[in-house]
Amino acid sequence: MSEEPVALAFEEREYSLAELDALTSGMAATLADRGVRAGDRVALMSSNRPEFVIALQAVWRLGAAAVLMSPAWKRTEAEHAIALTRPGHAVGDHPVLAELMPMLSLDDPITPGQRTFDVVPADRDALFVFSSGTTGMPKAVRHTHASFAVAVEHWRAALQLTSADRMQIMTPPSHILGLLNIVMALDTGTWIRLHRRFDIDLMLQHIESDRITIEMAVAPIALALAAHPDLESHDLSSLRYIMWCATPVTESVAEAVTARTQVTWVTAYGASELPVIACNDLDGKHLDTVGKPVPGVRVRVVSLDDGEPLGADGVGEIQVRSESVMAGYLPESATPDAFDDGWYRTGDVGTLDSEGWLRITDRSKEMIKVRGFQVAPAEIEAVLHGHPAVDDCAVFGVPDPVNGEAIVAAVKTHASVTAEELQALVGERLAAYKRLTRVAFVAEIPRLPSGKVLRRVLKERLWTSV
């Protein structure tokens, strides 16, 4: 093993920065031999592994852009991504990509190399990530080296990350959060362990054995922690905090974990298009918010009716300005709608109070309209999550001839509870127009790797019975 400090661990293997550098040089030479040139696009479809990191850095050193494709995708989704971004080359470990393009396999051994590279202009494309595609097929989000570097800087400052920290990454590297964490950690000298996939027991075991200081959790990870029968038997004392990302915090879930482990939570908010928008103080308070806009990011809330900026506590669409914003979408025709006079339109609905705390109430496209009232699914979901029998849930609207829309809850439980009990619980806590018309018990709530609920999928599944 190298005398140098370890930068990255994966299963039993450890890599120093110098080793990663030599392997990146070797991979870049192989890609150059295959014809990759500055300005080219390279499709990258891989599980979370060191070779992904090496390939990504090799693509960047050659001045090319990485098209990051989710390893969870089926052929249709991969074909769509390729048609949209038209990469000239492919690298990965996935049979779907290998079927569609000549692919350099990450399972092949990499010969270390040593060479110098030209400096890549900051305004050149660095990566294409894909929007979650909760409505229709995903769009490609284009980031330059400049915009992504600003996002990395914002994230580092928000986390107060130093080279003394230790992290593990279980979220897919094709998603902006996993990518941001990997690039930021290597850039900062923070020790990281990569995992092929999420496994709650492995995660807890490595917090203990690797003395992890910052744990990243999307909603499914948070739910798994809260439901873990032996959570107290693990020594989690090395953790500074757990970061809840990608969806607003379900306070009852966070509080259950803190009560059992004494570890506090921090919330953060971002998007593929503008990766770091807001982050909470690291003191574990204000969990009902996603924090305050990070330095270098401006946030405003505008009316859902006329687009005019609102005052403190006004409910409307959250819009953001920052140098970390994407360069645009593919297809390019989608870009103009994403901006309002230079402000990126998040599509999220929320409030900004007089002290600068930002709260998200829901997605504008997912708001349910009942008798002219706007109902946020997340508000009802928070109440349902508070019931001891409920493991997970999702709320959505379906057409209703009398009220405009009726409210339906899909609920996954681990103990006996009736639909009437859950309807009564919501009725006790919330206004009458937010009451549930129907409760459907399901085996699973479909979610994206980021934790976002696929309401559209649920709607389609339950539609016939609603």
Secondary structure as the mmCIF struct_conf table of DSSP 4:
data_model
#
loop_
_struct_conf.conf_type_id
_struct_conf.id
_struct_conf.beg_label_comp_id
_struct_conf.beg_label_asym_id
_struct_conf.beg_label_seq_id
_struct_conf.end_label_comp_id
_struct_conf.end_label_asym_id
_struct_conf.end_label_seq_id
BEND BEND1 GLU A 3 GLU A 4
HELX_LH_PP_P HELX_LH_PP_P1 PRO A 5 PRO A 5
STRN STRN1 VAL A 6 PHE A 10
TURN_TY1_P TURN_TY1_P1 GLU A 11 GLU A 12
STRN STRN2 ARG A 13 SER A 16
HELX_RH_AL_P HELX_RH_AL_P1 LEU A 17 ASP A 33
TURN_TY1_P TURN_TY1_P2 ARG A 34 GLY A 35
TURN_TY1_P TURN_TY1_P3 ALA A 38 GLY A 39
STRN STRN3 ARG A 41 MET A 45
BEND BEND2 ASN A 48 ARG A 49
HELX_RH_AL_P HELX_RH_AL_P2 PRO A 50 ARG A 61
TURN_TY1_P TURN_TY1_P4 LEU A 62 GLY A 63
STRN STRN4 ALA A 65 MET A 69
TURN_TY1_P TURN_TY1_P5 PRO A 71 ALA A 72
HELX_RH_AL_P HELX_RH_AL_P3 ARG A 75 THR A 85
BEND BEND3 GLY A 88 GLY A 88
STRN STRN5 HIS A 89 GLY A 92
BEND BEND4 ASP A 93 ASP A 93
HELX_RH_AL_P HELX_RH_AL_P4 PRO A 95 LEU A 100
BEND BEND5 MET A 101 MET A 101
STRN STRN6 MET A 103 SER A 105
TURN_TY1_P TURN_TY1_P6 LEU A 106 ASP A 107
BEND BEND6 ASP A 108 ASP A 108
HELX_LH_PP_P HELX_LH_PP_P2 ASP A 118 PRO A 121
TURN_TY1_P TURN_TY1_P7 ALA A 122 ASP A 123
BEND BEND7 ARG A 124 ARG A 124
STRN STRN7 ASP A 125 PHE A 130
BEND BEND8 THR A 134 MET A 137
HELX_LH_PP_P HELX_LH_PP_P3 PRO A 138 LYS A 139
STRN STRN8 ALA A 140 THR A 144
HELX_RH_AL_P HELX_RH_AL_P5 HIS A 145 LEU A 159
TURN_TY1_P TURN_TY1_P8 GLN A 160 GLN A 160
TURN_TY1_P TURN_TY1_P9 SER A 163 ALA A 164
STRN STRN9 ARG A 166 ILE A 169
BEND BEND9 THR A 171 THR A 171
TURN_TY1_P TURN_TY1_P10 PRO A 173 SER A 174
BEND BEND10 HIS A 175 HIS A 175
HELX_RH_AL_P HELX_RH_AL_P6 ILE A 176 THR A 188
TURN_TY1_P TURN_TY1_P11 GLY A 189 GLY A 189
STRN STRN10 TRP A 191 LEU A 194
BEND BEND11 ARG A 196 ARG A 197
HELX_RH_AL_P HELX_RH_AL_P7 ILE A 200 ASP A 210
TURN_TY1_P TURN_TY1_P12 ARG A 211 ARG A 211
BEND BEND12 THR A 213 THR A 213
STRN STRN11 ILE A 214 ALA A 217
HELX_RH_AL_P HELX_RH_AL_P8 ALA A 219 ALA A 227
TURN_TY1_P TURN_TY1_P13 PRO A 229 ASP A 230
HELX_RH_3T_P HELX_RH_3T_P1 LEU A 231 SER A 233
BEND BEND13 HIS A 234 HIS A 234
TURN_TY1_P TURN_TY1_P14 SER A 237 SER A 238
BEND BEND14 ARG A 240 ARG A 240
STRN STRN12 TYR A 241 TRP A 244
BEND BEND15 ALA A 246 THR A 247
HELX_RH_AL_P HELX_RH_AL_P9 GLU A 251 THR A 261
STRN STRN13 TRP A 265 TYR A 269
BEND BEND16 SER A 272 PRO A 275
STRN STRN14 ALA A 278 CYS A 279
TURN_TY1_P TURN_TY1_P15 LEU A 282 ASP A 283
BEND BEND17 GLY A 284 GLY A 284
TURN_TY1_P TURN_TY1_P16 LEU A 287 ASP A 288
BEND BEND18 THR A 289 THR A 289
STRN STRN15 LYS A 292 PRO A 293
HELX_LH_PP_P HELX_LH_PP_P4 VAL A 294 VAL A 294
TURN_TY1_P TURN_TY1_P17 PRO A 295 GLY A 296
STRN STRN16 VAL A 297 VAL A 302
TURN_TY1_P TURN_TY1_P18 LEU A 304 ASP A 306
STRN STRN17 PRO A 309 PRO A 309
TURN_TY1_P TURN_TY1_P19 ALA A 312 ASP A 313
STRN STRN18 GLY A 316 SER A 322
TURN_TY1_P TURN_TY1_P20 GLU A 323 SER A 324
BEND BEND19 VAL A 325 VAL A 325
BEND BEND20 ALA A 327 ALA A 327
STRN STRN19 GLY A 328 LEU A 330
BEND BEND21 PRO A 331 PRO A 331
HELX_RH_3T_P HELX_RH_3T_P2 GLU A 332 ALA A 334
TURN_TY1_P TURN_TY1_P21 THR A 335 THR A 335
HELX_RH_3T_P HELX_RH_3T_P3 PRO A 336 ALA A 338
STRN STRN20 PHE A 339 ASP A 340
TURN_TY1_P TURN_TY1_P22 ASP A 341 GLY A 342
STRN STRN21 TRP A 343 LEU A 352
TURN_TY1_P TURN_TY1_P23 SER A 354 GLU A 355
STRN STRN22 LEU A 358 ARG A 363
HELX_RH_3T_P HELX_RH_3T_P4 SER A 364 GLU A 366
STRN STRN23 ILE A 368 VAL A 370
TURN_TY1_P TURN_TY1_P24 ARG A 371 GLY A 372
STRN STRN24 PHE A 373 VAL A 375
HELX_RH_AL_P HELX_RH_AL_P10 PRO A 377 HIS A 385
TURN_TY1_P TURN_TY1_P25 GLY A 386 GLY A 386
BEND BEND22 HIS A 387 HIS A 387
TURN_TY1_P TURN_TY1_P26 PRO A 388 ALA A 389
STRN STRN25 VAL A 390 ASP A 400
TURN_TY1_P TURN_TY1_P27 PRO A 401 ASN A 403
STRN STRN26 GLY A 404 THR A 413
BEND BEND23 HIS A 414 ALA A 415
HELX_RH_AL_P HELX_RH_AL_P11 ALA A 419 ARG A 429
BEND BEND24 LEU A 430 LEU A 430
HELX_RH_3T_P HELX_RH_3T_P5 ALA A 432 LYS A 434
BEND BEND25 THR A 437 THR A 437
STRN STRN27 ARG A 438 PHE A 441
BEND BEND26 ALA A 443 ALA A 443
STRN STRN28 ARG A 447 ARG A 447
TURN_TY1_P TURN_TY1_P28 PRO A 449 SER A 450
BEND BEND27 GLY A 451 GLY A 451
STRN STRN29 VAL A 453 VAL A 453
HELX_RH_AL_P HELX_RH_AL_P12 ARG A 455 TRP A 463
TURN_TY1_P TURN_TY1_P29 THR A 464 SER A 465
#
